[in-house]
Amino acid sequence: MAFMLFKYMEKKGCKPNVVTYSTIIDSLAKDSFVDDALGLLAEMGEKGIHPNVITYSSLIQGLCNLNRWQDIMQLLKDMDNRKISPNVHTYNILVDAHGRDGKIMLENGKFEAYFKYVLDGISGN
């Protein structure tokens, strides 16, 4: 419903901003429509609208719920490339998801590198 309203707004000439996009992305990600949310992230880039840590945190939350660890790592790299540091909320999402699904990350040998990357981003190192 929110996505339909979003498209209707655009059709009527209302130009969405980062807050509008982030709100819709959050809604889609919470409802497991993460690929649609990722599509909106790409659309933001095409329109010159810069995502923020809230945008990325919503996407990361949705991806964590689906255990899409490679996509999570890609988003963290994208954040780093854009000089957007994960915040405490982002970190909490990752810790919570890891707590629920830690075996997969440990088995793949990614635990240390994964959290080092996240912690370095948060601390600015």
N, CA, C and O atoms as a printed pandas DataFrame, in Angstrom:
     atom_number atom_name residue_name chain_id  residue_number  x_coord  y_coord  z_coord
0              1         N          MET        A               1    0.812   -1.191    0.000
1              2        CA          MET        A               1    0.000    0.000    0.000
2              3         C          MET        A               1    0.863    1.266    0.000
3              4         O          MET        A               1    0.606    2.201   -0.758
4              5         N          ALA        A               2    1.890    1.284    0.860
5              6        CA          ALA        A               2    2.771    2.455    0.927
6              7         C          ALA        A               2    3.491    2.666   -0.399
7              8         O          ALA        A               2    3.682    3.799   -0.839
8              9         N          PHE        A               3    3.890    1.559   -1.035
9             10        CA          PHE        A               3    4.595    1.654   -2.311
10            11         C          PHE        A               3    3.672    2.236   -3.381
11            12         O          PHE        A               3    4.106    3.040   -4.206
12            13         N          MET        A               4    2.403    1.832   -3.367
13            14        CA          MET        A               4    1.442    2.362   -4.342
14            15         C          MET        A               4    1.228    3.858   -4.116
15            16         O          MET        A               4    1.139    4.627   -5.074
16            17         N          LEU        A               5    1.149    4.264   -2.869
17            18        CA          LEU        A               5    1.011    5.684   -2.552
18            19         C          LEU        A               5    2.240    6.460   -3.014
19            20         O          LEU        A               5    2.127    7.572   -3.532
20            21         N          PHE        A               6    3.408    5.865   -2.823
21            22        CA          PHE        A               6    4.666    6.469   -3.259
22            23         C          PHE        A               6    4.640    6.719   -4.770
23            24         O          PHE        A               6    4.972    7.812   -5.228
24            25         N          LYS        A               7    4.246    5.707   -5.535
25            26        CA          LYS        A               7    4.186    5.847   -6.994
26            27         C          LYS        A               7    3.122    6.872   -7.408
27            28         O          LYS        A               7    3.310    7.615   -8.371
28            29         N          TYR        A               8    2.015    6.904   -6.678
29            30        CA          TYR        A               8    0.964    7.881   -6.953
30            31         C          TYR        A               8    1.479    9.302   -6.719
31            32         O          TYR        A               8    1.207   10.208   -7.508
32            33         N          MET        A               9    2.226    9.488   -5.626
33            34        CA          MET        A               9    2.817   10.794   -5.331
34            35         C          MET        A               9    3.698   11.257   -6.485
35            36         O          MET        A               9    3.622   12.404   -6.925
36            37         N          GLU        A              10    4.535   10.339   -6.965
37            38        CA          GLU        A              10    5.430   10.690   -8.077
38            39         C          GLU        A              10    4.633   11.054   -9.318
39            40         O          GLU        A              10    4.954   12.013  -10.020
40            41         N          LYS        A              11    3.594   10.280   -9.577
41            42        CA          LYS        A              11    2.752   10.511  -10.753
42            43         C          LYS        A              11    2.099   11.893  -10.699
43            44         O          LYS        A              11    1.891   12.526  -11.734
44            45         N          LYS        A              12    1.780   12.351   -9.504
45            46        CA          LYS        A              12    1.144   13.657   -9.321
46            47         C          LYS        A              12    2.150   14.796   -9.227
47            48         O          LYS        A              12    1.769   15.942   -8.986
48            49         N          GLY        A              13    3.441   14.489   -9.416
49            50        CA          GLY        A              13    4.453   15.531   -9.452
50            51         C          GLY        A              13    5.137   15.826   -8.132
51            52         O          GLY        A              13    5.947   16.749   -8.049
52            53         N          CYS        A              14    4.829   15.068   -7.111
53            54        CA          CYS        A              14    5.492   15.251   -5.814
54            55         C          CYS        A              14    6.843   14.546   -5.864
55            56         O          CYS        A              14    6.910   13.333   -6.065
56            57         N          LYS        A              15    7.904   15.299   -5.682
57            58        CA          LYS        A              15    9.245   14.723   -5.790
58            59         C          LYS        A              15    9.686   14.154   -4.443
59            60         O          LYS        A              15    9.803   14.886   -3.460
60            61         N          PRO        A              16    9.930   12.844   -4.407
61            62        CA          PRO        A              16   10.372   12.233   -3.153
62            63         C          PRO        A              16   11.801   12.634   -2.805
63            64         O          PRO        A              16   12.618   12.900   -3.687
64            65         N          ASN        A              17   12.088   12.673   -1.512
65            66        CA          ASN        A              17   13.438   12.966   -1.041
66            67         C          ASN        A              17   13.977   11.744   -0.292
67            68         O          ASN        A              17   13.360   10.679   -0.312
68            69         N          VAL        A              18   15.113   11.900    0.359
69            70        CA          VAL        A              18   15.739   10.771    1.050
70            71         C          VAL        A              18   14.830   10.225    2.154
71            72         O          VAL        A              18   14.817    9.019    2.399
72            73         N          VAL        A              19   14.077   11.090    2.815
73            74        CA          VAL        A              19   13.175   10.631    3.876
74            75         C          VAL        A              19   12.051    9.788    3.286
75            76         O          VAL        A              19   11.711    8.736    3.827
76            77         N          THR        A              20   11.478   10.245    2.185
77            78        CA          THR        A              20   10.412    9.495    1.528
78            79         C          THR        A              20   10.917    8.131    1.086
79            80         O          THR        A              20   10.299    7.106    1.374
80            81         N          TYR        A              21   12.042    8.127    0.387
81            82        CA          TYR        A              21   12.608    6.858   -0.078
82            83         C          TYR        A              21   12.936    5.938    1.094
83            84         O          TYR        A              21   12.624    4.748    1.054
84            85         N          SER        A              22   13.553    6.472    2.120
85            86        CA          SER        A              22   13.947    5.643    3.266
86            87         C          SER        A              22   12.732    5.034    3.957
87            88         O          SER        A              22   12.781    3.893    4.416
88            89         N          THR        A              23   11.652    5.790    4.031
89            90        CA          THR        A              23   10.427    5.288    4.650
90            91         C          THR        A              23    9.849    4.129    3.850
91            92         O          THR        A              23    9.457    3.111    4.420
92            93         N          ILE        A              24    9.798    4.281    2.540
93            94        CA          ILE        A              24    9.261    3.216    1.681
94            95         C          ILE        A              24   10.192    2.012    1.698
95            96         O          ILE        A              24    9.729    0.873    1.765
96            97         N          ILE        A              25   11.483    2.247    1.640
97            98        CA          ILE        A              25   12.463    1.156    1.692
98            99         C          ILE        A              25   12.308    0.380    2.996
99           100         O          ILE        A              25   12.342   -0.850    2.995
100          101         N          ASP        A              26   12.140    1.089    4.097
101          102        CA          ASP        A              26   11.961    0.430    5.391
102          103         C          ASP        A              26   10.703   -0.439    5.393
103          104         O          ASP        A              26   10.726   -1.576    5.865
104          105         N          SER        A              27    9.627    0.096    4.870
105          106        CA          SER        A              27    8.370   -0.650    4.813
106          107         C          SER        A              27    8.513   -1.911    3.960
107          108         O          SER        A              27    8.081   -2.991    4.362
108          109         N          LEU        A              28    9.114   -1.768    2.796
109          110        CA          LEU        A              28    9.312   -2.926    1.914
110          111         C          LEU        A              28   10.215   -3.969    2.563
111          112         O          LEU        A              28    9.922   -5.164    2.522
112          113         N          ALA        A              29   11.304   -3.517    3.157
113          114        CA          ALA        A              29   12.257   -4.446    3.773
114          115         C          ALA        A              29   11.615   -5.202    4.933
115          116         O          ALA        A              29   11.865   -6.395    5.106
116          117         N          LYS        A              30   10.796   -4.529    5.722
117          118        CA          LYS        A              30   10.118   -5.185    6.847
118          119         C          LYS        A              30    9.133   -6.247    6.375
119          120         O          LYS        A              30    8.880   -7.223    7.081
120          121         N          ASP        A              31    8.579   -6.055    5.181
121          122        CA          ASP        A              31    7.625   -7.016    4.628
122          123         C          ASP        A              31    8.292   -8.040    3.717
123          124         O          ASP        A              31    7.615   -8.727    2.952
124          125         N          SER        A              32    9.613   -8.144    3.795
125          126        CA          SER        A              32   10.418   -9.117    3.028
126          127         C          SER        A              32   10.448   -8.845    1.528
127          128         O          SER        A              32   10.748   -9.747    0.746
128          129         N          PHE        A              33   10.143   -7.620    1.117
129          130        CA          PHE        A              33   10.273   -7.229   -0.282
130          131         C          PHE        A              33   11.611   -6.513   -0.470
131          132         O          PHE        A              33   11.670   -5.391   -0.972
132          133         N          VAL        A              34   12.673   -7.185   -0.058
133          134        CA          VAL        A              34   13.995   -6.566   -0.032
134          135         C          VAL        A              34   14.495   -6.257   -1.435
135          136         O          VAL        A              34   15.152   -5.236   -1.641
136          137         N          ASP        A              35   14.200   -7.111   -2.393
137          138        CA          ASP        A              35   14.664   -6.831   -3.752
138          139         C          ASP        A              35   14.006   -5.572   -4.309
139          140         O          ASP        A              35   14.648   -4.799   -5.020
140          141         N          ASP        A              36   12.733   -5.365   -3.992
141          142        CA          ASP        A              36   12.071   -4.115   -4.390
142          143         C          ASP        A              36   12.721   -2.923   -3.688
143          144         O          ASP        A              36   12.913   -1.865   -4.289
144          145         N          ALA        A              37   13.055   -3.106   -2.416
145          146        CA          ALA        A              37   13.721   -2.041   -1.657
146          147         C          ALA        A              37   15.090   -1.726   -2.254
147          148         O          ALA        A              37   15.475   -0.562   -2.360
148          149         N          LEU        A              38   15.821   -2.767   -2.641
149          150        CA          LEU        A              38   17.124   -2.549   -3.285
150          151         C          LEU        A              38   16.954   -1.832   -4.624
151          152         O          LEU        A              38   17.799   -1.029   -5.017
152          153         N          GLY        A              39   15.869   -2.124   -5.312
153          154        CA          GLY        A              39   15.568   -1.420   -6.558
154          155         C          GLY        A              39   15.355    0.068   -6.323
155          156         O          GLY        A              39   15.777    0.898   -7.129
156          157         N          LEU        A              40   14.700    0.402   -5.216
157          158        CA          LEU        A              40   14.515    1.816   -4.880
158          159         C          LEU        A              40   15.833    2.480   -4.522
159          160         O          LEU        A              40   16.035    3.658   -4.815
160          161         N          LEU        A              41   16.734    1.731   -3.887
161          162        CA          LEU        A              41   18.065    2.280   -3.605
162          163         C          LEU        A              41   18.761    2.650   -4.915
163          164         O          LEU        A              41   19.366    3.717   -5.023
164          165         N          ALA        A              42   18.672    1.775   -5.896
165          166        CA          ALA        A              42   19.264    2.060   -7.206
166          167         C          ALA        A              42   18.581    3.265   -7.856
167          168         O          ALA        A              42   19.241    4.108   -8.463
168          169         N          GLU        A              43   17.261    3.339   -7.725
169          170        CA          GLU        A              43   16.507    4.466   -8.282
170          171         C          GLU        A              43   16.934    5.783   -7.635
171          172         O          GLU        A              43   17.028    6.812   -8.305
172          173         N          MET        A              44   17.189    5.743   -6.345
173          174        CA          MET        A              44   17.673    6.942   -5.658
174          175         C          MET        A              44   18.955    7.443   -6.317
175          176         O          MET        A              44   19.103    8.635   -6.586
176          177         N          GLY        A              45   19.870    6.525   -6.572
177          178        CA          GLY        A              45   21.128    6.893   -7.213
178          179         C          GLY        A              45   20.920    7.502   -8.580
179          180         O          GLY        A              45   21.573    8.479   -8.947
180          181         N          GLU        A              46   19.992    6.910   -9.339
181          182        CA          GLU        A              46   19.696    7.419  -10.682
182          183         C          GLU        A              46   19.134    8.837  -10.631
183          184         O          GLU        A              46   19.352    9.630  -11.547
184          185         N          LYS        A              47   18.415    9.150   -9.563
185          186        CA          LYS        A              47   17.796   10.470   -9.426
186          187         C          LYS        A              47   18.662   11.457   -8.646
187          188         O          LYS        A              47   18.253   12.593   -8.405
188          189         N          GLY        A              48   19.861   11.021   -8.253
189          190        CA          GLY        A              48   20.760   11.909   -7.528
190          191         C          GLY        A              48   20.370   12.141   -6.077
191          192         O          GLY        A              48   20.783   13.129   -5.470
192          193         N          ILE        A              49   19.578   11.234   -5.522
193          194        CA          ILE        A              49   19.185   11.326   -4.117
194          195         C          ILE        A              49   20.112   10.411   -3.332
195          196         O          ILE        A              49   20.202    9.217   -3.617
196          197         N          HIS        A              50   20.792   10.967   -2.354
197          198        CA          HIS        A              50   21.811   10.218   -1.626
198          199         C          HIS        A              50   21.216    9.504   -0.419
199          200         O          HIS        A              50   20.617   10.141    0.448
200          201         N          PRO        A              51   21.378    8.181   -0.360
201          202        CA          PRO        A              51   20.890    7.440    0.806
202          203         C          PRO        A              51   21.699    7.805    2.041
203          204         O          PRO        A              51   22.816    8.313    1.938
204          205         N          ASN        A              52   21.129    7.545    3.196
205          206        CA          ASN        A              52   21.831    7.809    4.449
206          207         C          ASN        A              52   21.902    6.525    5.278
207          208         O          ASN        A              52   21.501    5.457    4.815
208          209         N          VAL        A              53   22.406    6.634    6.480
209          210        CA          VAL        A              53   22.572    5.451    7.328
210          211         C          VAL        A              53   21.218    4.814    7.647
211          212         O          VAL        A              53   21.140    3.600    7.833
212          213         N          ILE        A              54   20.163    5.607    7.711
213          214        CA          ILE        A              54   18.828    5.064    7.969
214          215         C          ILE        A              54   18.380    4.204    6.796
215          216         O          ILE        A              54   17.830    3.121    6.992
216          217         N          THR        A              55   18.612    4.679    5.590
217          218        CA          THR        A              55   18.274    3.914    4.390
218          219         C          THR        A              55   18.978    2.567    4.409
219          220         O          THR        A              55   18.357    1.521    4.221
220          221         N          TYR        A              56   20.281    2.611    4.639
221          222        CA          TYR        A              56   21.069    1.378    4.638
222          223         C          TYR        A              56   20.689    0.455    5.789
223          224         O          TYR        A              56   20.639   -0.761    5.609
224          225         N          SER        A              57   20.425    1.001    6.947
225          226        CA          SER        A              57   20.057    0.165    8.096
226          227         C          SER        A              57   18.761   -0.598    7.827
227          228         O          SER        A              57   18.633   -1.764    8.200
228          229         N          SER        A              58   17.811    0.058    7.185
229          230        CA          SER        A              58   16.557   -0.619    6.834
230          231         C          SER        A              58   16.811   -1.779    5.885
231          232         O          SER        A              58   16.253   -2.864    6.052
232          233         N          LEU        A              59   17.650   -1.545    4.894
233          234        CA          LEU        A              59   17.981   -2.609    3.947
234          235         C          LEU        A              59   18.725   -3.748    4.632
235          236         O          LEU        A              59   18.441   -4.920    4.385
236          237         N          ILE        A              60   19.664   -3.405    5.480
237          238        CA          ILE        A              60   20.436   -4.426    6.195
238          239         C          ILE        A              60   19.513   -5.253    7.082
239          240         O          ILE        A              60   19.662   -6.472    7.170
240          241         N          GLN        A              61   18.557   -4.595    7.742
241          242        CA          GLN        A              61   17.591   -5.321    8.579
242          243         C          GLN        A              61   16.816   -6.339    7.744
243          244         O          GLN        A              61   16.677   -7.497    8.137
244          245         N          GLY        A              62   16.317   -5.903    6.600
245          246        CA          GLY        A              62   15.572   -6.810    5.731
246          247         C          GLY        A              62   16.416   -7.966    5.236
247          248         O          GLY        A              62   15.951   -9.105    5.187
248          249         N          LEU        A              63   17.649   -7.680    4.872
249          250        CA          LEU        A              63   18.553   -8.734    4.401
250          251         C          LEU        A              63   18.928   -9.687    5.529
251          252         O          LEU        A              63   19.055  -10.891    5.302
252          253         N          CYS        A              64   19.106   -9.171    6.731
253          254        CA          CYS        A              64   19.395  -10.037    7.883
254          255         C          CYS        A              64   18.241  -11.006    8.123
255          256         O          CYS        A              64   18.458  -12.182    8.415
256          257         N          ASN        A              65   17.023  -10.508    7.999
257          258        CA          ASN        A              65   15.856  -11.367    8.205
258          259         C          ASN        A              65   15.802  -12.514    7.203
259          260         O          ASN        A              65   15.197  -13.552    7.471
260          261         N          LEU        A              66   16.433  -12.322    6.056
261          262        CA          LEU        A              66   16.445  -13.350    5.007
262          263         C          LEU        A              66   17.779  -14.091    4.926
263          264         O          LEU        A              66   17.988  -14.907    4.029
264          265         N          ASN        A              67   18.676  -13.802    5.865
265          266        CA          ASN        A              67   20.005  -14.453    5.897
266          267         C          ASN        A              67   20.799  -14.250    4.609
267          268         O          ASN        A              67   21.477  -15.167    4.145
268          269         N          ARG        A              68   20.719  -13.069    4.041
269          270        CA          ARG        A              68   21.430  -12.763    2.791
270          271         C          ARG        A              68   22.733  -12.039    3.122
271          272         O          ARG        A              68   22.884  -10.841    2.884
272          273         N          TRP        A              69   23.669  -12.811    3.679
273          274        CA          TRP        A              69   24.915  -12.261    4.209
274          275         C          TRP        A              69   25.793  -11.619    3.142
275          276         O          TRP        A              69   26.421  -10.594    3.407
276          277         N          GLN        A              70   25.853  -12.190    1.953
277          278        CA          GLN        A              70   26.679  -11.582    0.890
278          279         C          GLN        A              70   26.139  -10.206    0.523
279          280         O          GLN        A              70   26.907   -9.267    0.310
280          281         N          ASP        A              71   24.832  -10.090    0.450
281          282        CA          ASP        A              71   24.229   -8.792    0.136
282          283         C          ASP        A              71   24.470   -7.785    1.262
283          284         O          ASP        A              71   24.667   -6.596    1.012
284          285         N          ILE        A              72   24.454   -8.273    2.501
285          286        CA          ILE        A              72   24.743   -7.400    3.642
286          287         C          ILE        A              72   26.165   -6.859    3.531
287          288         O          ILE        A              72   26.400   -5.663    3.703
288          289         N          MET        A              73   27.096   -7.742    3.245
289          290        CA          MET        A              73   28.490   -7.314    3.099
290          291         C          MET        A              73   28.631   -6.295    1.968
291          292         O          MET        A              73   29.392   -5.335    2.087
292          293         N          GLN        A              74   27.900   -6.503    0.876
293          294        CA          GLN        A              74   27.959   -5.564   -0.241
294          295         C          GLN        A              74   27.426   -4.193    0.174
295          296         O          GLN        A              74   27.997   -3.165   -0.188
296          297         N          LEU        A              75   26.334   -4.182    0.932
297          298        CA          LEU        A              75   25.805   -2.899    1.404
298          299         C          LEU        A              75   26.788   -2.201    2.332
299          300         O          LEU        A              75   26.950   -0.983    2.262
300          301         N          LEU        A              76   27.445   -2.962    3.201
301          302        CA          LEU        A              76   28.450   -2.361    4.083
302          303         C          LEU        A              76   29.602   -1.774    3.273
303          304         O          LEU        A              76   30.131   -0.718    3.618
304          305         N          LYS        A              77   29.988   -2.450    2.206
305          306        CA          LYS        A              77   31.038   -1.910    1.331
306          307         C          LYS        A              77   30.547   -0.648    0.630
307          308         O          LYS        A              77   31.287    0.328    0.506
308          309         N          ASP        A              78   29.288   -0.673    0.169
309          310        CA          ASP        A              78   28.715    0.518   -0.468
310          311         C          ASP        A              78   28.701    1.697    0.504
311          312         O          ASP        A              78   29.032    2.824    0.135
312          313         N          MET        A              79   28.316    1.423    1.744
313          314        CA          MET        A              79   28.322    2.479    2.759
314          315         C          MET        A              79   29.725    3.043    2.925
315          316         O          MET        A              79   29.913    4.258    2.976
316          317         N          ASP        A              80   30.704    2.159    3.007
317          318        CA          ASP        A              80   32.090    2.591    3.169
318          319         C          ASP        A              80   32.528    3.443    1.980
319          320         O          ASP        A              80   33.163    4.482    2.161
320          321         N          ASN        A              81   32.193    3.010    0.777
321          322        CA          ASN        A              81   32.552    3.763   -0.429
322          323         C          ASN        A              81   31.911    5.149   -0.447
323          324         O          ASN        A              81   32.496    6.101   -0.965
324          325         N          ARG        A              82   30.720    5.258    0.114
325          326        CA          ARG        A              82   30.004    6.539    0.158
326          327         C          ARG        A              82   30.341    7.353    1.408
327          328         O          ARG        A              82   29.791    8.432    1.627
328          329         N          LYS        A              83   31.254    6.816    2.223
329          330        CA          LYS        A              83   31.655    7.484    3.473
330          331         C          LYS        A              83   30.480    7.624    4.448
331          332         O          LYS        A              83   30.367    8.621    5.161
332          333         N          ILE        A              84   29.608    6.608    4.466
333          334        CA          ILE        A              84   28.497    6.549    5.410
334          335         C          ILE        A              84   28.860    5.496    6.449
335          336         O          ILE        A              84   28.964    4.311    6.131
336          337         N          SER        A              85   29.051    5.923    7.673
337          338        CA          SER        A              85   29.437    4.989    8.734
338          339         C          SER        A              85   28.206    4.334    9.343
339          340         O          SER        A              85   27.201    5.003    9.584
340          341         N          PRO        A              86   28.279    3.029    9.594
341          342        CA          PRO        A              86   27.191    2.389   10.341
342          343         C          PRO        A              86   27.071    3.055   11.707
343          344         O          PRO        A              86   28.074    3.460   12.296
344          345         N          ASN        A              87   25.854    3.167   12.202
345          346        CA          ASN        A              87   25.667    3.743   13.532
346          347         C          ASN        A              87   25.328    2.635   14.530
347          348         O          ASN        A              87   25.358    1.454   14.185
348          349         N          VAL        A              88   25.011    3.012   15.743
349          350        CA          VAL        A              88   24.721    2.023   16.780
350          351         C          VAL        A              88   23.525    1.157   16.382
351          352         O          VAL        A              88   23.519   -0.046   16.642
352          353         N          HIS        A              89   22.524    1.757   15.760
353          354        CA          HIS        A              89   21.355    0.989   15.318
354          355         C          HIS        A              89   21.764   -0.065   14.285
355          356         O          HIS        A              89   21.332   -1.215   14.365
356          357         N          THR        A              90   22.581    0.321   13.334
357          358        CA          THR        A              90   23.065   -0.624   12.322
358          359         C          THR        A              90   23.814   -1.765   12.999
359          360         O          THR        A              90   23.604   -2.937   12.689
360          361         N          TYR        A              91   24.679   -1.403   13.916
361          362        CA          TYR        A              91   25.458   -2.397   14.646
362          363         C          TYR        A              91   24.542   -3.343   15.421
363          364         O          TYR        A              91   24.761   -4.555   15.420
364          365         N          ASN        A              92   23.525   -2.804   16.078
365          366        CA          ASN        A              92   22.593   -3.647   16.831
366          367         C          ASN        A              92   21.843   -4.617   15.928
367          368         O          ASN        A              92   21.606   -5.762   16.311
368          369         N          ILE        A              93   21.471   -4.174   14.747
369          370        CA          ILE        A              93   20.821   -5.053   13.772
370          371         C          ILE        A              93   21.733   -6.228   13.450
371          372         O          ILE        A              93   21.299   -7.379   13.431
372          373         N          LEU        A              94   22.997   -5.924   13.197
373          374        CA          LEU        A              94   23.958   -6.962   12.827
374          375         C          LEU        A              94   24.234   -7.922   13.980
375          376         O          LEU        A              94   24.326   -9.132   13.775
376          377         N          VAL        A              95   24.365   -7.390   15.177
377          378        CA          VAL        A              95   24.609   -8.249   16.341
378          379         C          VAL        A              95   23.410   -9.163   16.577
379          380         O          VAL        A              95   23.575  -10.358   16.822
380          381         N          ASP        A              96   22.212   -8.605   16.504
381          382        CA          ASP        A              96   21.005   -9.400   16.699
382          383         C          ASP        A              96   20.897  -10.506   15.652
383          384         O          ASP        A              96   20.622  -11.659   15.985
384          385         N          ALA        A              97   21.112  -10.153   14.398
385          386        CA          ALA        A              97   21.028  -11.148   13.323
386          387         C          ALA        A              97   22.097  -12.208   13.479
387          388         O          ALA        A              97   21.854  -13.394   13.259
388          389         N          HIS        A              98   23.274  -11.769   13.859
389          390        CA          HIS        A              98   24.356  -12.728   14.043
390          391         C          HIS        A              98   24.053  -13.660   15.206
391          392         O          HIS        A              98   24.366  -14.849   15.150
392          393         N          GLY        A              99   23.455  -13.135   16.242
393          394        CA          GLY        A              99   23.082  -13.964   17.381
394          395         C          GLY        A              99   22.075  -15.027   17.004
395          396         O          GLY        A              99   22.089  -16.129   17.552
396          397         N          ARG        A             100   21.195  -14.698   16.064
397          398        CA          ARG        A             100   20.204  -15.666   15.599
398          399         C          ARG        A             100   20.792  -16.656   14.610
399          400         O          ARG        A             100   20.322  -17.790   14.514
400          401         N          ASP        A             101   21.816  -16.240   13.871
401          402        CA          ASP        A             101   22.316  -17.067   12.775
402          403         C          ASP        A             101   23.833  -17.174   12.794
403          404         O          ASP        A             101   24.445  -17.333   11.738
404          405         N          GLY        A             102   24.448  -17.094   13.948
405          406        CA          GLY        A             102   25.903  -17.062   14.067
406          407         C          GLY        A             102   26.619  -18.259   13.498
407          408         O          GLY        A             102   27.745  -18.132   13.017
408          409         N          LYS        A             103   25.994  -19.422   13.540
409          410        CA          LYS        A             103   26.672  -20.622   13.058
410          411         C          LYS        A             103   27.068  -20.488   11.593
411          412         O          LYS        A             103   28.162  -20.899   11.205
412          413         N          ILE        A             104   26.201  -19.926   10.792
413          414        CA          ILE        A             104   26.504  -19.790    9.362
414          415         C          ILE        A             104   27.744  -18.932    9.167
415          416         O          ILE        A             104   28.641  -19.297    8.406
416          417         N          MET        A             105   27.800  -17.791    9.850
417          418        CA          MET        A             105   28.950  -16.905    9.695
418          419         C          MET        A             105   30.224  -17.573   10.203
419          420         O          MET        A             105   31.277  -17.449    9.578
420          421         N          LEU        A             106   30.141  -18.280   11.331
421          422        CA          LEU        A             106   31.323  -18.954   11.868
422          423         C          LEU        A             106   31.786  -20.062   10.939
423          424         O          LEU        A             106   32.984  -20.220   10.704
424          425         N          GLU        A             107   30.849  -20.827   10.413
425          426        CA          GLU        A             107   31.200  -21.932    9.532
426          427         C          GLU        A             107   31.864  -21.436    8.256
427          428         O          GLU        A             107   32.741  -22.103    7.707
428          429         N          ASN        A             108   31.455  -20.290    7.795
429          430        CA          ASN        A             108   32.046  -19.741    6.577
430          431         C          ASN        A             108   33.343  -18.989    6.858
431          432         O          ASN        A             108   33.961  -18.459    5.934
432          433         N          GLY        A             109   33.759  -18.937    8.109
433          434        CA          GLY        A             109   35.006  -18.270    8.464
434          435         C          GLY        A             109   34.966  -16.766    8.310
435          436         O          GLY        A             109   36.013  -16.134    8.162
436          437         N          LYS        A             110   33.782  -16.177    8.341
437          438        CA          LYS        A             110   33.653  -14.747    8.085
438          439         C          LYS        A             110   33.456  -13.925    9.356
439          440         O          LYS        A             110   33.488  -12.696    9.302
440          441         N          PHE        A             111   33.257  -14.571   10.477
441          442        CA          PHE        A             111   32.898  -13.852   11.699
442          443         C          PHE        A             111   33.872  -12.731   12.022
443          444         O          PHE        A             111   33.463  -11.579   12.168
444          445         N          GLU        A             112   35.131  -13.047   12.133
445          446        CA          GLU        A             112   36.116  -12.049   12.552
446          447         C          GLU        A             112   36.212  -10.902   11.549
447          448         O          GLU        A             112   36.189   -9.733   11.933
448          449         N          ALA        A             113   36.319  -11.236   10.272
449          450        CA          ALA        A             113   36.434  -10.195    9.242
450          451         C          ALA        A             113   35.171   -9.337    9.195
451          452         O          ALA        A             113   35.241   -8.118    9.038
452          453         N          TYR        A             114   34.035   -9.977    9.331
453          454        CA          TYR        A             114   32.749   -9.297    9.269
454          455         C          TYR        A             114   32.627   -8.258   10.378
455          456         O          TYR        A             114   32.335   -7.093   10.108
456          457         N          PHE        A             115   32.850   -8.673   11.624
457          458        CA          PHE        A             115   32.702   -7.741   12.725
458          459         C          PHE        A             115   33.838   -6.738   12.789
459          460         O          PHE        A             115   33.632   -5.621   13.263
460          461         N          LYS        A             116   35.012   -7.090   12.336
461          462        CA          LYS        A             116   36.102   -6.116   12.267
462          463         C          LYS        A             116   35.705   -4.999   11.306
463          464         O          LYS        A             116   35.910   -3.821   11.596
464          465         N          TYR        A             117   35.139   -5.375   10.170
465          466        CA          TYR        A             117   34.702   -4.398    9.178
466          467         C          TYR        A             117   33.640   -3.472    9.777
467          468         O          TYR        A             117   33.716   -2.252    9.632
468          469         N          VAL        A             118   32.662   -4.060   10.443
469          470        CA          VAL        A             118   31.589   -3.269   11.034
470          471         C          VAL        A             118   32.123   -2.364   12.138
471          472         O          VAL        A             118   31.817   -1.172   12.172
472          473         N          LEU        A             119   32.917   -2.928   13.034
473          474        CA          LEU        A             119   33.440   -2.137   14.146
474          475         C          LEU        A             119   34.375   -1.036   13.673
475          476         O          LEU        A             119   34.346    0.073   14.208
476          477         N          ASP        A             120   35.203   -1.325   12.680
477          478        CA          ASP        A             120   36.078   -0.289   12.134
478          479         C          ASP        A             120   35.250    0.845   11.551
479          480         O          ASP        A             120   35.601    2.017   11.692
480          481         N          GLY        A             121   34.153    0.492   10.896
481          482        CA          GLY        A             121   33.280    1.511   10.317
482          483         C          GLY        A             121   32.639    2.386   11.376
483          484         O          GLY        A             121   32.538    3.601   11.209
484          485         N          ILE        A             122   32.211    1.773   12.457
485          486        CA          ILE        A             122   31.565    2.530   13.522
486          487         C          ILE        A             122   32.561    3.423   14.247
487          488         O          ILE        A             122   32.256    4.568   14.582
488          489         N          SER        A             123   33.747    2.893   14.484
489          490        CA          SER        A             123   34.737    3.671   15.234
490          491         C          SER        A             123   35.493    4.658   14.358
491          492         O          SER        A             123   36.212    5.518   14.867
492          493         N          GLY        A             124   35.334    4.538   13.033
493          494        CA          GLY        A             124   36.008    5.457   12.124
494          495         C          GLY        A             124   37.435    5.069   11.810
495          496         O          GLY        A             124   38.172    5.876   11.243
496          497         N          ASN        A             125   37.851    3.865   12.155
497          498        CA          ASN        A             125   39.218    3.397   11.856
498          499         C          ASN        A             125   39.311    2.858   10.450
499          500         O          ASN        A             125   40.381    2.422   10.026
